[in-house]
């Protein structure tokens, strides 16, 4: 999913969902730069789903309903 907006405290995805960034970012970043971090985090969560340990992290990243 594409990141469309990012502040130090939250980010928004193309579906309009807004998610907190905890802890907040130390400096401003562009949506394109944040997208790289978001993609890595999603890949990590996807990898953890196989173990059943990271189920709750998927919703926090806006990956609800994604298999």
N, C-alpha and C positions, 0 to 999 in steps of 0.2 A: 504494500500500500504506500502511496506517495505522501510525504510530509509537505504540507502546504504553508505552514506558518510555525515559527518557533520563537519563544521568548526565553528568558533565563529560567522561568518557572513552569512553562507548559509548552506542549506542541499540539498542532492540529493536523489531522489526516484528511485526505481528499474526501472521505465520507462525512466530514463535518464533526467527527468525534474529537474531543479535546482531552488530553491526558497530562497529568502533572509530571514534572521532572523533579525527582527527589533523590538526593539533594539538588538544589538548583544549580544551573551552570554558573561558572565563575566569570565568563565573558560571553558577549553576544556572539551568535553564530548564524549562518545563513541556513535556510531550509535544505539546500543542496549538501552542505557540510554535515548537518545533523542527520540527513538521510543515510549517510554512510554508517553512522553510529547506530541508528535505528535498525538498519538492515543486519548489522552484526548481532544486535540484541535479539532480533527475531530469529536469526539462525541458531543462536544459543538456546532460545526457548524451544524451538522446534526440535532440536537435538535432545533436549531434556524430556520432551513429551514421551519418548520411547521408554523412559524409565518411570514415568508417572510422577516424578518429583516436581516438575515445573508447571503443572497444569494451571495454577492460579496466575502465573506470570504472563500467560498468553493474553488474558483479558486486559491486563494492565498495559500491554503493548498495542492494544487495538486489534488483536488477532482472534477475537471471539468468533466462533463459528467456522474457523478455518481448520481443515484437516491436514 
